Amino acid sequence: MYKRFLQCLIAPSMFWIVGIMIEKDLEERIIPILIIVGAISYPLFTAGFQRGKLDLLKYVIISNLIFYLASMGYWFNDRVTPTIFLSALAGSLLFQSVSDYIFKAKISGKMMLMISILSVMTFIPFQLNWSYDKLGLGVFLWMIINSFSLNYKSKN
């Protein structure tokens, strides 16, 4: 469980680095590469590589679709209507539901709700002080929190 949890830190770290790089106006050509590698590696590390290849492929595709749809909340976000919170909640619930359905993980509704609420809280620093490094931190924490349910279920 701990080895897989450590692997789950790799992809979120890429998104946090992207946020810091954008904030500091650093090398822009590497940013899309980090986002793509992070988006593909996160579901693989979260699910574990010992799953069926077709299940992993479905999981990567659906997880990325959820991630990009949820990130739309960032584009419509402002101080009056913080849609990023709604996107974080919906994205987390969908991610947990897909994880449960594809891998038959038997994640309880209570755990899904708790993880989703914690996921919303990860974007509070960004909403209070808009900066890309805070957005990167929010995505980093969101990914770690959402990987918890599959890591926890794989232990039991």
PyRosetta script that sets phi, psi and omega in degrees:
from pyrosetta import init, pose_from_sequence

init()
pose = pose_from_sequence("MYKRFLQCLIAPSMFWIVGIMIEKDLEERIIPILIIVGAISYPLFTAGFQRGKLDLLKYVIISNLIFYLASMGYWFNDRVTPTIFLSALAGSLLFQSVSDYIFKAKISGKMMLMISILSVMTFIPFQLNWSYDKLGLGVFLWMIINSFSLNYKSKN")
pose.set_psi(1, -44.3)
pose.set_omega(1, -175.7)
pose.set_phi(2, -70.1)
pose.set_psi(2, -35.4)
pose.set_omega(2, 177.9)
pose.set_phi(3, -62.5)
pose.set_psi(3, -44.5)
pose.set_omega(3, 179.8)
pose.set_phi(4, -68.2)
pose.set_psi(4, -35.4)
pose.set_omega(4, 177.8)
pose.set_phi(5, -65.0)
pose.set_psi(5, -39.9)
pose.set_omega(5, 177.1)
pose.set_phi(6, -64.4)
pose.set_psi(6, -37.5)
pose.set_omega(6, 176.0)
pose.set_phi(7, -64.0)
pose.set_psi(7, -33.7)
pose.set_omega(7, -179.7)
pose.set_phi(8, -69.2)
pose.set_psi(8, -11.8)
pose.set_omega(8, 177.0)
pose.set_phi(9, -80.8)
pose.set_psi(9, -17.9)
pose.set_omega(9, -175.5)
pose.set_phi(10, -65.0)
pose.set_psi(10, -55.4)
pose.set_omega(10, -177.2)
pose.set_phi(11, -64.6)
pose.set_psi(11, -46.8)
pose.set_omega(11, 177.9)
pose.set_phi(12, -59.7)
pose.set_psi(12, -34.0)
pose.set_omega(12, 178.6)
pose.set_phi(13, -61.5)
pose.set_psi(13, -35.5)
pose.set_omega(13, 179.4)
pose.set_phi(14, -62.3)
pose.set_psi(14, -40.5)
pose.set_omega(14, -179.2)
pose.set_phi(15, -70.0)
pose.set_psi(15, -35.6)
pose.set_omega(15, 177.1)
pose.set_phi(16, -66.7)
pose.set_psi(16, -41.6)
pose.set_omega(16, 177.0)
pose.set_phi(17, -61.5)
pose.set_psi(17, -40.5)
pose.set_omega(17, 177.6)
pose.set_phi(18, -59.4)
pose.set_psi(18, -45.3)
pose.set_omega(18, 179.0)
pose.set_phi(19, -60.3)
pose.set_psi(19, -42.4)
pose.set_omega(19, 178.8)
pose.set_phi(20, -66.5)
pose.set_psi(20, -41.5)
pose.set_omega(20, -179.8)
pose.set_phi(21, -63.3)
pose.set_psi(21, -40.6)
pose.set_omega(21, 178.6)
pose.set_phi(22, -66.5)
pose.set_psi(22, -43.3)
pose.set_omega(22, -179.2)
pose.set_phi(23, -61.8)
pose.set_psi(23, -37.4)
pose.set_omega(23, -176.4)
pose.set_phi(24, -94.4)
pose.set_psi(24, 5.3)
pose.set_omega(24, -178.6)
pose.set_phi(25, 55.3)
pose.set_psi(25, 46.1)
pose.set_omega(25, 178.9)
pose.set_phi(26, -89.9)
pose.set_psi(26, -171.3)
pose.set_omega(26, -175.9)
pose.set_phi(27, -46.5)
pose.set_psi(27, 115.0)
pose.set_omega(27, -175.9)
pose.set_phi(28, -86.7)
pose.set_psi(28, -21.7)
pose.set_omega(28, -176.8)
pose.set_phi(29, -69.5)
pose.set_psi(29, -25.4)
pose.set_omega(29, -177.4)
pose.set_phi(30, -85.4)
pose.set_psi(30, -16.7)
pose.set_omega(30, -176.2)
pose.set_phi(31, -59.6)
pose.set_psi(31, -50.4)
pose.set_omega(31, 178.7)
pose.set_phi(32, -60.9)
pose.set_psi(32, -34.0)
pose.set_omega(32, 178.8)
pose.set_phi(33, -65.0)
pose.set_psi(33, -45.3)
pose.set_omega(33, 178.3)
pose.set_phi(34, -62.0)
pose.set_psi(34, -39.8)
pose.set_omega(34, 180.0)
pose.set_phi(35, -65.6)
pose.set_psi(35, -45.3)
pose.set_omega(35, -179.2)
pose.set_phi(36, -65.4)
pose.set_psi(36, -46.9)
pose.set_omega(36, 179.8)
pose.set_phi(37, -62.8)
pose.set_psi(37, -41.6)
pose.set_omega(37, 178.0)
pose.set_phi(38, -64.5)
pose.set_psi(38, -41.7)
pose.set_omega(38, -178.9)
pose.set_phi(39, -67.2)
pose.set_psi(39, -32.6)
pose.set_omega(39, 179.0)
pose.set_phi(40, -82.9)
pose.set_psi(40, -40.8)
pose.set_omega(40, -175.8)
pose.set_phi(41, -74.5)
pose.set_psi(41, -29.5)
pose.set_omega(41, -177.7)
pose.set_phi(42, -58.1)
pose.set_psi(42, -53.0)
pose.set_omega(42, 179.2)
pose.set_phi(43, -64.4)
pose.set_psi(43, -32.7)
pose.set_omega(43, 178.9)
pose.set_phi(44, -65.8)
pose.set_psi(44, -46.1)
pose.set_omega(44, 179.8)
pose.set_phi(45, -69.5)
pose.set_psi(45, -35.9)
pose.set_omega(45, -179.8)
pose.set_phi(46, -65.9)
pose.set_psi(46, -43.8)
pose.set_omega(46, -176.9)
pose.set_phi(47, -78.2)
pose.set_psi(47, -29.4)
pose.set_omega(47, -174.2)
pose.set_phi(48, 89.8)
pose.set_psi(48, 145.5)
pose.set_omega(48, -173.8)
pose.set_phi(49, -82.9)
pose.set_psi(49, -6.6)
pose.set_omega(49, -177.7)
pose.set_phi(50, -83.1)
pose.set_psi(50, 6.7)
pose.set_omega(50, 177.7)
pose.set_phi(51, -80.4)
pose.set_psi(51, 168.7)
pose.set_omega(51, 176.3)
pose.set_phi(52, -65.3)
pose.set_psi(52, 145.3)
pose.set_omega(52, -176.8)
pose.set_phi(53, -61.5)
pose.set_psi(53, -40.7)
pose.set_omega(53, 179.9)
pose.set_phi(54, -67.1)
pose.set_psi(54, -40.0)
pose.set_omega(54, 176.8)
pose.set_phi(55, -62.5)
pose.set_psi(55, -42.9)
pose.set_omega(55, 178.9)
pose.set_phi(56, -63.8)
pose.set_psi(56, -41.1)
pose.set_omega(56, 179.3)
pose.set_phi(57, -63.2)
pose.set_psi(57, -47.3)
pose.set_omega(57, 176.9)
pose.set_phi(58, -58.6)
pose.set_psi(58, -42.4)
pose.set_omega(58, -177.1)
pose.set_phi(59, -64.9)
pose.set_psi(59, -42.9)
pose.set_omega(59, 179.0)
pose.set_phi(60, -63.5)
pose.set_psi(60, -45.9)
pose.set_omega(60, -177.9)
pose.set_phi(61, -65.1)
pose.set_psi(61, -49.3)
pose.set_omega(61, -177.9)
pose.set_phi(62, -67.8)
pose.set_psi(62, -39.5)
pose.set_omega(62, 178.6)
pose.set_phi(63, -62.0)
pose.set_psi(63, -41.7)
pose.set_omega(63, 178.0)
pose.set_phi(64, -67.7)
pose.set_psi(64, -37.6)
pose.set_omega(64, 176.1)
pose.set_phi(65, -61.4)
pose.set_psi(65, -45.8)
pose.set_omega(65, 178.1)
pose.set_phi(66, -61.8)
pose.set_psi(66, -44.6)
pose.set_omega(66, -178.9)
pose.set_phi(67, -59.9)
pose.set_psi(67, -47.1)
pose.set_omega(67, -177.3)
pose.set_phi(68, -71.8)
pose.set_psi(68, -34.4)
pose.set_omega(68, 175.2)
pose.set_phi(69, -67.3)
pose.set_psi(69, -42.0)
pose.set_omega(69, 178.9)
pose.set_phi(70, -66.6)
pose.set_psi(70, -33.0)
pose.set_omega(70, -179.9)
pose.set_phi(71, -70.4)
pose.set_psi(71, -14.2)
pose.set_omega(71, 174.8)
pose.set_phi(72, -61.4)
pose.set_psi(72, -27.9)
pose.set_omega(72, 177.6)
pose.set_phi(73, -60.0)
pose.set_psi(73, -28.3)
pose.set_omega(73, 177.0)
pose.set_phi(74, -64.7)
pose.set_psi(74, -41.1)
pose.set_omega(74, -175.7)
pose.set_phi(75, -69.5)
pose.set_psi(75, -27.9)
pose.set_omega(75, -179.8)
pose.set_phi(76, -98.4)
pose.set_psi(76, 4.0)
pose.set_omega(76, -176.0)
pose.set_phi(77, -76.8)
pose.set_psi(77, 139.8)
pose.set_omega(77, 167.9)
pose.set_phi(78, -150.1)
pose.set_psi(78, -177.9)
pose.set_omega(78, -174.9)
pose.set_phi(79, -70.1)
pose.set_psi(79, -28.4)
pose.set_omega(79, -177.3)
pose.set_phi(80, -82.5)
pose.set_psi(80, -44.8)
pose.set_omega(80, 179.8)
pose.set_phi(81, -118.5)
pose.set_psi(81, 90.2)
pose.set_omega(81, -177.5)
pose.set_phi(82, -75.9)
pose.set_psi(82, 77.1)
pose.set_omega(82, -178.0)
pose.set_phi(83, -67.2)
pose.set_psi(83, -15.7)
pose.set_omega(83, 179.5)
pose.set_phi(84, -62.5)
pose.set_psi(84, -31.9)
pose.set_omega(84, 178.3)
pose.set_phi(85, -68.2)
pose.set_psi(85, -43.6)
pose.set_omega(85, 177.9)
pose.set_phi(86, -63.9)
pose.set_psi(86, -40.1)
pose.set_omega(86, 178.2)
pose.set_phi(87, -65.4)
pose.set_psi(87, -40.6)
pose.set_omega(87, 178.8)
pose.set_phi(88, -63.5)
pose.set_psi(88, -41.4)
pose.set_omega(88, 179.5)
pose.set_phi(89, -66.4)
pose.set_psi(89, -51.2)
pose.set_omega(89, -178.9)
pose.set_phi(90, -63.7)
pose.set_psi(90, -43.2)
pose.set_omega(90, 179.4)
pose.set_phi(91, -61.8)
pose.set_psi(91, -41.2)
pose.set_omega(91, -179.9)
pose.set_phi(92, -66.8)
pose.set_psi(92, -45.8)
pose.set_omega(92, 178.5)
pose.set_phi(93, -60.7)
pose.set_psi(93, -42.4)
pose.set_omega(93, 178.6)
pose.set_phi(94, -66.0)
pose.set_psi(94, -43.8)
pose.set_omega(94, -179.7)
pose.set_phi(95, -61.3)
pose.set_psi(95, -44.9)
pose.set_omega(95, 179.1)
pose.set_phi(96, -64.8)
pose.set_psi(96, -41.1)
pose.set_omega(96, -179.9)
pose.set_phi(97, -64.8)
pose.set_psi(97, -43.1)
pose.set_omega(97, 178.6)
pose.set_phi(98, -64.7)
pose.set_psi(98, -42.8)
pose.set_omega(98, 177.9)
pose.set_phi(99, -59.4)
pose.set_psi(99, -43.4)
pose.set_omega(99, 179.8)
pose.set_phi(100, -65.5)
pose.set_psi(100, -43.2)
pose.set_omega(100, -176.6)
pose.set_phi(101, -70.1)
pose.set_psi(101, -49.8)
pose.set_omega(101, -175.5)
pose.set_phi(102, -67.6)
pose.set_psi(102, -43.2)
pose.set_omega(102, -174.3)
pose.set_phi(103, -101.3)
pose.set_psi(103, 3.9)
pose.set_omega(103, 179.7)
pose.set_phi(104, 48.6)
pose.set_psi(104, 49.5)
pose.set_omega(104, -173.1)
pose.set_phi(105, -80.1)
pose.set_psi(105, -13.2)
pose.set_omega(105, -179.1)
pose.set_phi(106, 56.6)
pose.set_psi(106, 50.7)
pose.set_omega(106, 175.7)
pose.set_phi(107, -80.4)
pose.set_psi(107, 126.0)
pose.set_omega(107, -176.7)
pose.set_phi(108, -70.8)
pose.set_psi(108, 152.9)
pose.set_omega(108, 177.2)
pose.set_phi(109, -60.8)
pose.set_psi(109, -35.1)
pose.set_omega(109, 178.6)
pose.set_phi(110, -63.6)
pose.set_psi(110, -43.3)
pose.set_omega(110, 179.4)
pose.set_phi(111, -66.7)
pose.set_psi(111, -41.2)
pose.set_omega(111, 178.7)
pose.set_phi(112, -59.5)
pose.set_psi(112, -44.7)
pose.set_omega(112, -179.1)
pose.set_phi(113, -65.9)
pose.set_psi(113, -43.0)
pose.set_omega(113, -179.6)
pose.set_phi(114, -62.8)
pose.set_psi(114, -44.7)
pose.set_omega(114, 178.9)
pose.set_phi(115, -64.6)
pose.set_psi(115, -39.0)
pose.set_omega(115, 179.8)
pose.set_phi(116, -65.9)
pose.set_psi(116, -40.0)
pose.set_omega(116, 178.0)
pose.set_phi(117, -66.3)
pose.set_psi(117, -42.4)
pose.set_omega(117, 175.6)
pose.set_phi(118, -62.0)
pose.set_psi(118, -36.1)
pose.set_omega(118, 179.2)
pose.set_phi(119, -62.9)
pose.set_psi(119, -38.6)
pose.set_omega(119, 178.4)
pose.set_phi(120, -63.4)
pose.set_psi(120, -40.0)
pose.set_omega(120, -176.7)
pose.set_phi(121, -65.8)
pose.set_psi(121, -20.7)
pose.set_omega(121, -178.4)
pose.set_phi(122, -67.5)
pose.set_psi(122, -19.9)
pose.set_omega(122, -177.6)
pose.set_phi(123, -98.3)
pose.set_psi(123, 3.7)
pose.set_omega(123, 178.0)
pose.set_phi(124, -61.0)
pose.set_psi(124, -45.6)
pose.set_omega(124, 178.4)
pose.set_phi(125, -58.1)
pose.set_psi(125, -37.8)
pose.set_omega(125, 178.8)
pose.set_phi(126, -66.5)
pose.set_psi(126, -42.1)
pose.set_omega(126, -177.9)
pose.set_phi(127, -66.8)
pose.set_psi(127, -32.3)
pose.set_omega(127, 179.6)
pose.set_phi(128, -77.6)
pose.set_psi(128, -33.6)
pose.set_omega(128, -177.0)
pose.set_phi(129, -143.4)
pose.set_psi(129, 93.3)
pose.set_omega(129, -174.0)
pose.set_phi(130, -65.1)
pose.set_psi(130, 114.9)
pose.set_omega(130, 172.0)
pose.set_phi(131, -158.5)
pose.set_psi(131, 153.8)
pose.set_omega(131, -176.8)
pose.set_phi(132, -68.5)
pose.set_psi(132, -31.2)
pose.set_omega(132, 177.9)
pose.set_phi(133, -68.4)
pose.set_psi(133, -31.8)
pose.set_omega(133, 175.5)
pose.set_phi(134, -72.2)
pose.set_psi(134, -34.9)
pose.set_omega(134, 175.1)
pose.set_phi(135, -65.7)
pose.set_psi(135, -43.2)
pose.set_omega(135, 176.7)
pose.set_phi(136, -61.0)
pose.set_psi(136, -40.9)
pose.set_omega(136, 176.4)
pose.set_phi(137, -62.8)
pose.set_psi(137, -41.2)
pose.set_omega(137, 178.5)
pose.set_phi(138, -61.4)
pose.set_psi(138, -44.5)
pose.set_omega(138, 178.4)
pose.set_phi(139, -65.6)
pose.set_psi(139, -42.0)
pose.set_omega(139, 176.9)
pose.set_phi(140, -55.1)
pose.set_psi(140, -52.7)
pose.set_omega(140, -178.8)
pose.set_phi(141, -66.5)
pose.set_psi(141, -39.1)
pose.set_omega(141, 178.6)
pose.set_phi(142, -58.3)
pose.set_psi(142, -45.9)
pose.set_omega(142, -178.2)
pose.set_phi(143, -66.0)
pose.set_psi(143, -40.7)
pose.set_omega(143, 179.1)
pose.set_phi(144, -64.4)
pose.set_psi(144, -45.6)
pose.set_omega(144, -179.4)
pose.set_phi(145, -62.9)
pose.set_psi(145, -41.7)
pose.set_omega(145, -177.7)
pose.set_phi(146, -75.4)
pose.set_psi(146, -16.8)
pose.set_omega(146, 174.8)
pose.set_phi(147, -82.3)
pose.set_psi(147, -12.3)
pose.set_omega(147, -175.3)
pose.set_phi(148, -60.6)
pose.set_psi(148, -43.8)
pose.set_omega(148, -173.5)
pose.set_phi(149, -62.8)
pose.set_psi(149, -44.2)
pose.set_omega(149, 178.7)
pose.set_phi(150, -70.2)
pose.set_psi(150, -36.0)
pose.set_omega(150, 176.5)
pose.set_phi(151, -65.8)
pose.set_psi(151, -40.8)
pose.set_omega(151, 179.3)
pose.set_phi(152, -66.4)
pose.set_psi(152, -43.4)
pose.set_omega(152, -179.6)
pose.set_phi(153, -68.3)
pose.set_psi(153, -31.6)
pose.set_omega(153, 179.9)
pose.set_phi(154, -71.6)
pose.set_psi(154, -23.7)
pose.set_omega(154, 178.1)
pose.set_phi(155, -73.3)
pose.set_psi(155, -36.4)
pose.set_omega(155, -175.7)
pose.set_phi(156, -86.2)
pose.dump_pdb("model.pdb")
